[in-house]
């Protein structure tokens, strides 16, 4: 089925030959056609051009015409870093930030990620699914067409798997592509405060085999930063994930020069965020 959209005020992203990569100031250089039309065929773009040059033969070949009456048409968003599966928001921590506490100080006091993990562990799977689907619906409504969702707010075998199973359920019901990332190495949980290596051993020896067996994740992520995971720990975790087919991603350099970028380059990370 062909659909013809006409009288588009601005049709953005119309490269004759799409670039393989845009970076830096190049990202601001987006070609825009004014007073344009766009023809789709099924889920694909068939053709586009200026209204003054719209061919009558193409117009007649379309099954449906939609007059956009001066609206814009933009490429959809791909949100490659989200945490939309969570149990409770953290706006109360803004009070601590306003009072002068740093991200690290809040974390050391049991706030931040650790507080979110505590609440999530107590939240049933169906509630997590329902709230995340509401967020996903809102994202789709504002133009998002593909989403990556991370775990990382469980920080225990049971709760990390719970998060990933929720993400897998979202994938089954979502009208857009979903990708799952295992971020069990988001922080050291309170119960492993004095046994960092014990938690890393659990991530590698207990969680990863189950995640791989149930096909719960596409990527492996680690928070490589001061007060969280070191470069050496990150590399060990990424190597373990790679053995199960999980492509690496990294949180890094939010708080310090952590070595996360170097680890990302070394292990071919898909992205190094923050």
C-alpha positions as CSV (number, residue, x, y, z in Angstrom):
1,X,0.0,0.0,0.0
2,X,1.3,3.4,-1.0
3,X,0.5,6.5,1.1
4,X,1.2,10.0,-0.2
5,X,1.8,12.8,2.4
6,X,1.5,16.3,0.8
7,X,2.0,19.9,1.8
8,X,4.8,19.2,4.3
9,X,6.2,22.5,5.6
10,X,9.6,20.9,6.4
11,X,10.8,17.4,5.5
12,X,14.0,16.8,7.5
13,X,16.8,14.4,6.9
14,X,16.5,14.2,3.1
15,X,20.1,13.2,2.1
16,X,20.5,12.1,-1.5
17,X,23.2,9.8,-0.2
18,X,22.9,9.2,3.6
19,X,26.2,9.7,5.4
20,X,27.6,6.7,7.3
21,X,28.5,8.9,10.3
22,X,27.8,12.5,11.6
23,X,29.8,13.9,14.4
24,X,30.5,17.2,16.1
25,X,29.2,20.2,14.2
26,X,28.2,18.0,11.3
27,X,25.2,16.9,13.4
28,X,23.7,20.3,13.0
29,X,23.8,20.0,9.2
30,X,20.4,18.4,8.4
31,X,19.0,18.9,4.9
32,X,15.4,20.1,4.9
33,X,13.0,20.2,2.0
34,X,10.4,23.0,2.2
35,X,6.9,22.6,0.8
36,X,7.5,18.9,0.2
37,X,5.7,15.6,-0.3
38,X,6.6,12.1,0.9
39,X,5.5,8.7,-0.5
40,X,5.6,5.6,1.7
41,X,5.2,2.0,0.5
42,X,4.3,-0.3,3.4
43,X,6.9,0.4,6.2
44,X,9.4,2.0,3.8
45,X,9.9,5.4,2.2
46,X,9.3,5.1,-1.5
47,X,10.2,8.6,-2.6
48,X,10.0,12.3,-1.7
49,X,10.4,15.7,-3.3
50,X,9.0,19.2,-3.7
51,X,5.3,19.8,-4.1
52,X,5.9,21.8,-7.3
53,X,7.6,18.7,-8.8
54,X,5.1,16.1,-7.7
55,X,4.4,13.7,-10.6
56,X,0.8,13.0,-11.5
57,X,1.6,9.4,-12.3
58,X,3.0,8.9,-8.8
59,X,0.1,10.7,-7.3
60,X,-2.3,8.4,-9.1
61,X,-0.4,5.2,-8.0
62,X,-1.0,6.0,-4.3
63,X,-3.8,4.3,-2.4
64,X,-4.1,7.0,0.2
65,X,-3.5,10.8,0.3
66,X,-2.9,12.6,3.5
67,X,-2.7,16.4,3.5
68,X,-0.4,17.5,6.3
69,X,-1.4,21.2,5.9
70,X,2.0,22.7,6.7
71,X,3.1,20.3,9.4
72,X,6.7,19.0,9.7
73,X,8.0,15.5,9.1
74,X,11.1,14.4,11.0
75,X,13.1,11.2,11.3
76,X,12.0,9.2,14.4
77,X,14.2,9.1,17.5
78,X,16.3,6.1,18.5
79,X,16.8,6.2,22.3
80,X,19.9,4.2,22.9
81,X,20.2,4.7,26.7
82,X,17.1,4.4,28.9
83,X,16.2,3.1,32.4
84,X,12.4,3.1,31.9
85,X,11.9,0.0,34.1
86,X,12.1,1.4,37.7
87,X,9.9,1.5,40.8
88,X,10.1,5.1,42.0
89,X,11.4,8.4,40.9
90,X,14.3,10.1,42.7
91,X,13.3,13.8,42.6
92,X,13.7,13.9,46.4
93,X,17.4,13.7,45.9
94,X,17.4,17.2,44.3
95,X,17.1,18.5,47.9
96,X,20.4,16.8,48.7
97,X,22.0,18.1,45.6
98,X,20.8,21.7,46.4
99,X,22.3,21.2,49.9
100,X,25.6,20.6,48.3
101,X,25.9,16.8,48.4
102,X,27.6,15.2,45.4
103,X,26.4,12.2,43.4
104,X,29.0,10.1,45.1
105,X,28.1,11.4,48.6
106,X,24.4,10.6,48.0
107,X,25.4,7.1,46.8
108,X,27.6,6.5,49.9
109,X,24.6,7.3,52.1
110,X,22.5,4.7,50.4
111,X,20.8,7.0,48.0
112,X,20.8,7.1,44.2
113,X,21.1,3.7,42.6
114,X,21.1,1.8,45.9
115,X,17.9,3.4,47.0
116,X,16.2,2.7,43.7
117,X,17.4,-0.9,43.9
118,X,15.9,-1.3,47.4
119,X,12.4,-0.1,46.2
120,X,12.6,-2.1,43.0
121,X,13.3,-5.4,44.9
122,X,10.0,-4.9,46.7
123,X,7.9,-4.1,43.6
124,X,6.1,-6.9,41.8
125,X,6.9,-7.7,38.2
126,X,3.5,-6.8,36.9
127,X,3.7,-3.3,38.4
128,X,7.1,-2.7,36.8
129,X,5.7,-3.9,33.5
130,X,2.6,-1.7,33.6
131,X,4.5,1.5,34.6
132,X,7.2,0.9,32.0
133,X,4.6,0.4,29.2
134,X,3.1,3.7,30.2
135,X,6.5,5.4,29.8
136,X,7.1,3.6,26.5
137,X,3.7,4.7,25.1
138,X,4.5,8.3,26.0
139,X,7.9,8.0,24.3
140,X,6.3,6.6,21.1
141,X,3.8,9.4,21.1
142,X,6.6,12.0,21.0
143,X,8.4,10.4,18.1
144,X,10.6,7.5,19.4
145,X,10.8,4.5,17.1
146,X,13.4,2.3,18.8
147,X,14.5,1.9,22.5
148,X,17.3,0.3,24.5
149,X,16.3,-0.5,28.1
150,X,18.8,-1.3,30.8
151,X,18.6,-3.3,34.0
152,X,20.8,-2.2,36.8
153,X,18.3,-1.2,39.5
154,X,18.0,-4.7,40.9
155,X,21.6,-5.4,42.0
156,X,20.7,-9.0,43.0
157,X,20.3,-12.2,41.1
158,X,16.5,-12.2,41.6
159,X,15.9,-8.6,40.9
160,X,18.2,-8.2,37.9
161,X,16.5,-11.2,36.3
162,X,13.1,-9.7,37.2
163,X,14.0,-6.5,35.4
164,X,15.3,-8.3,32.3
165,X,12.2,-10.5,32.1
166,X,10.1,-7.3,32.3
167,X,12.1,-5.9,29.4
168,X,11.5,-9.1,27.5
169,X,7.8,-8.8,28.1
170,X,7.9,-5.2,26.9
171,X,9.6,-6.4,23.8
172,X,6.8,-8.9,23.1
173,X,4.1,-6.2,23.4
174,X,5.9,-3.2,22.0
175,X,5.0,-1.9,18.5
176,X,8.6,-0.6,18.1
177,X,12.0,-2.5,18.4
178,X,13.3,-3.0,21.9
179,X,16.9,-4.0,22.9
180,X,17.8,-5.1,26.4
181,X,21.1,-4.3,28.3
182,X,22.3,-6.2,31.3
183,X,23.7,-3.5,33.7
184,X,24.1,-5.6,36.9
185,X,27.4,-3.8,37.3
186,X,25.6,-0.5,38.0
187,X,26.8,-0.3,41.6
188,X,28.0,-2.5,44.4
189,X,24.9,-3.5,46.4
190,X,24.9,-2.8,50.2
191,X,25.2,-6.5,51.1
192,X,28.5,-6.7,49.1
193,X,29.9,-3.5,50.5
194,X,32.9,-5.3,51.9
195,X,33.1,-7.9,49.2
196,X,33.4,-6.3,45.8
197,X,35.0,-9.4,44.2
198,X,32.1,-11.5,45.6
199,X,29.5,-9.5,43.7
200,X,31.6,-9.5,40.5
201,X,31.9,-13.3,40.9
202,X,28.1,-13.5,41.2
203,X,27.6,-11.3,38.1
204,X,29.9,-13.5,36.1
205,X,29.3,-17.0,37.6
206,X,25.6,-16.9,38.4
207,X,23.7,-14.1,36.5
208,X,25.3,-14.3,33.1
209,X,24.7,-18.0,32.5
210,X,21.0,-17.6,33.3
211,X,20.7,-14.4,31.2
212,X,22.3,-16.2,28.2
213,X,20.2,-19.3,28.7
214,X,17.0,-17.3,28.7
215,X,18.2,-14.9,26.0
216,X,17.3,-11.9,28.2
217,X,19.9,-9.4,27.0
218,X,21.5,-8.1,23.8
219,X,24.3,-6.0,25.5
220,X,26.4,-5.9,28.7
221,X,27.0,-2.6,30.4
222,X,29.2,-1.5,33.3
223,X,29.4,1.7,35.3
224,X,33.1,2.4,35.1
225,X,33.7,5.4,37.3
226,X,35.1,6.6,40.6
227,X,33.4,4.9,43.4
228,X,31.7,2.3,41.2
229,X,33.7,-0.2,39.0
230,X,37.4,0.2,38.1
231,X,38.8,-0.2,34.6
232,X,40.2,-3.6,35.5
233,X,36.9,-4.8,36.9
234,X,35.1,-3.4,33.9
235,X,37.4,-5.2,31.5
236,X,36.9,-8.5,33.4
237,X,33.1,-8.1,33.2
238,X,33.1,-7.2,29.5
239,X,35.2,-10.2,28.7
240,X,32.8,-12.4,30.6
241,X,29.8,-10.9,28.8
242,X,31.5,-11.3,25.4
243,X,31.8,-15.0,26.1
244,X,28.0,-15.1,26.2
245,X,27.6,-13.0,23.0
246,X,26.7,-9.8,24.8
247,X,28.2,-6.8,23.0
248,X,29.8,-4.2,25.5
249,X,28.4,-0.8,26.4
250,X,29.9,1.4,29.2
251,X,28.9,4.2,31.5
252,X,32.0,6.2,32.1
253,X,33.7,9.5,33.0
254,X,30.6,11.0,34.6
255,X,32.6,11.6,37.8
256,X,36.2,11.3,36.8
257,X,38.6,10.1,34.1
258,X,37.9,6.5,34.9
259,X,39.5,4.5,32.1
260,X,36.1,3.6,30.8
261,X,36.8,5.2,27.3
262,X,40.0,3.2,27.0
263,X,38.2,0.0,28.0
264,X,35.5,0.8,25.5
265,X,37.9,1.2,22.7
266,X,39.8,-1.9,23.7
267,X,36.8,-4.1,23.7
268,X,34.9,-2.5,20.8
269,X,32.1,-1.1,22.9
270,X,29.0,-0.1,21.0
271,X,28.9,3.1,23.0
272,X,30.6,4.8,26.0
273,X,27.9,7.0,27.6
274,X,27.9,9.9,30.1
